[in-house]
Amino acid sequence: MKKSLIAIATLLLFSFKVDKPKKITIFLAGDSTMSIKGTKAFPETGWGMPFVYFWDSSINVVNTAKNGRSTKSFILEGIWQSIINQAAEGDYVMIQFGHNDEVKEKTDRYTTPDEYKNNLTKFIKETKEKKAIPILLTPVSRRKFDEKGVALQTHEIYSGLVREVAAKNEVILIDMDKKSIQLFQKFGVENSNLLFLKLKPGEHPNYPEGKDDNTHFNELGARLVAQLMLEEVKNKIPSLAQHLIKPKQK
């Protein structure tokens, strides 16, 4: 009799078991400005690295961004297909390319404006086919100022193409080019150096000869750019923003 009662209780327990809700995955697709860096590259930091710490336990961030990739090489190497193989309904795919697509000298990654638009359109179409949500991002700006101290655009053509594709396909656009330029302007010519991989010879063992890089961020720069992205998520993607870690009440 006792064994029968235990069996019945066990059956009831499993009958009322509630499945855990599926985690939402945010896939990050992009280049070195977004990617995860190895220890040998520090203090170089992709903005996708601090971005993972904004979310509660219902979110899983998968950063597939790779150094030196363009939309072309991301497809050819199968990295894009790996996202599509995993993406599911309700997931988000954040897509940011342009730095390498626009470099004509590097034929393995260069994409013409028309190819670039076609590749972005492919990303949108295939993401939607998986019932996931595509988000297009313009490339973050490089650090460049004119003689008057005005921060200049460095991706004018390819950022414009992202805006065009986003509008045509009616997908969410986050203009990180514009936002990052505003950030650099706020810091100014000299202080904006503090956001980038700028090292004197002998200052860091990973760069014994020093580094003067106006493209890649250090830890501070990556964190501030990730915070720009965070603000845009709050403003433009409220369905996703509800999964941000809530600030602790004082």
N, C-alpha and C positions, 0 to 999 in steps of 0.2 A: 504493500500500500504506500509506504514511504517513497519507494523508488518511482512509483507511478505519479505521485504528487510532484516530485522533483522534475520528472520528464515533462509534465504538463506546464510547470512553472517555466522551465527552460524554453519550451515551445512558445509560450506567451511572450517571453522576453524577446525572442527573435522576431515574433510577429509584429511587435510594436517598435522594433529598432528603426531609428530615423537615420537615413543616409546623410552623411555630411555634404553640405552644398559644394559643388565643384568650384575650385579656385578659378578666378579669372586670370588669364595670362596676358601680360603686355610684352610683345615682341619688339625689340629695338633692332632696326635694320639700318646700317649706315657705315660710316668710315671711321678713321682714327680719332676724329674729334669726339666721337661717342663711345668708342670701344673700351673694353677692359684691358688694362696694361699689365704686363708682367713686372716683377720686381726690378728687373734690369733696366726698365724704362723710367722708373720713378725718378724725379717727382712728376713726370708727365702723367696726366690723368684725363681720361675721357669723361664727359659729363654724364654718361650713362652709369658710371660707377656710384656716385653719390645719389643718383636718382632712385636707386633701389630701396633706399632707407626711408622714403616718404610714405610707404604703404603699410596697411594693416595686414593681418594674416590671411585675408581673403584674396590677396593679390600675389601672383608669382611673376617676377620680371625675368625674361630671358633675353640677354644681351648678345645678339649674334653679329654685331658690328665688328668689322675687321679693318686693320690698318691698310691704307692704300687702295681700298676698294671703290669702284664706281658701280653704277647700276649694271653696266655691262659685265664686269668681272664678277659681281655678286651673283649674277644669273649663271654665267659660264662655269663657275666653281661649285654650283649646286647649293650655295648657302640659302638663296631665296627658296629653293624647293624644300629645304629642310624646315623652313618656317611653315610653308603651306602644308607639309605633311603632318605637322603638329597642331596647327591652328584649328580652333573649334568655335562653335557659335558663342557669341558674346565676348570673345577675346578681342584685343586691340593690337594693331600692327602699326608702329610709328616708324615712318620712312624718311630718312634724311641723307641725301647724297648731293653731290655737286662739286666738291673740292677736286676730285680726281676725274670726274666726267669731263671737266672743262680743259684739262691739260693736254693739248694737242701733241706735245712731244712724247708723251707716254702712250704709245699706240695700243698697248695691251689693255688699257682702261679707258681711253678717250672715247666719248660718245658725242656724236653730232647733236645739235639741238633737237632735230627730229627724232633721232634714236632715243635721246633722253626722255622726251615726252612719251614715246611709245613704251619705253620700259616702265615709266611711272604709271602709265595707263594699265599696263599688264599687271603691275603690283596691286593696283586698286581692284581690277576685275577679279583676279584670283583670290584676293582676300575676301571680297564680297561673296564669291562662290562658296566659301567655307562659312558664310554667315558671321564672319568676323568684321571688325570695324577698322577700316584704313584711316590713318591720320598722316597727312603730308606735312613735312617740315622743310622750310627753306634752309640751306646750309648756313651754319653759323659763320659770321664774318671773320676775316683775318684782321689783325691789328694794322691799320694804316691811317695816317693822318696827313693832311696837307700842311703847307707852311703856316697857315693861320690856326692850326690846331683843331681843325674840323675832321672828325672821323669819317672816312670815305667808304663807299660801297666797294666790295671786292668780288662780288658774285652777281653783278647786276643782271647779266643775261640769263644765267641758269636759275637764279632765284625767281626771275620773272616767269620762266617756264614752269616752275613749280606752282606759282600762283595761277597761271593759265590753266594747267591741268586740273588743279583743285577746283577751280570755278566751273570748268566744263563738266567735270564728273560729280559735282556737288558733294564733295567730301570736305571734312574739317581741315582747315589750313592753320598751321601755327608758324608765324613768320619769325623764325629765330634769327634770320639775317638782320631784320629791322631791330629786333629786341637787343641783340648783341651789340650792334652799332651804338644804340642808345646807352648801353652799359659802358662801353669803352669811352664814349664821349663824357659820361658822368665822371669817370675816373681821370680823364685827361691824358695828354701825351705821355708824361713821365709815369704817373701812377698806374696807368694801364699795363705797364710792363710787369707789374706785380701779379697779373693774372695769367701770364704766359711762361713758357719754359725758357727762362732767362737765367743763365748761370755763368759766372766768371770761371776762368781756368782754375782747376784745383778746388772749386767750391763744393763739388759733389763727386763721389767716386764713380758714379755711372757715366759722368761726362768730364773726364779729366782735362780735356781741352776746352771746356766750357760749351755753352749753347746759346745761340741767339735766334729764337724761334718765335715768329709772330703768328703762327697757325695753331699750335698745340698748347693746351692749357696745363698749368700746374694744379695742385690740389685746390687752392683758393679759387682760381678761375673756373675750374670744372664745377665746383660747388655753387658758385654764383650763377653760372649758366644753367645748371640744373634747377636752381630756384626760379629762374625766368620761365623755364618749362613748367614748373609747378604752378606758377601764377596763371599761365595760359590754360592749363588743365582746369583750374578752378573756374576760369571765365568761360571756357568754350566746351568743356566736356563734363557737365555736372553729374552725369551718370557714373563717371569714373571717379570724380572728385569725392564722392561719398565714401570711397574706400581709403582715403588718406588717413594717416594716423591722427587721431584727435588730440589736440593740445591738452595737457593735464591741467585740471582746475586748481587754482591756488587756494 
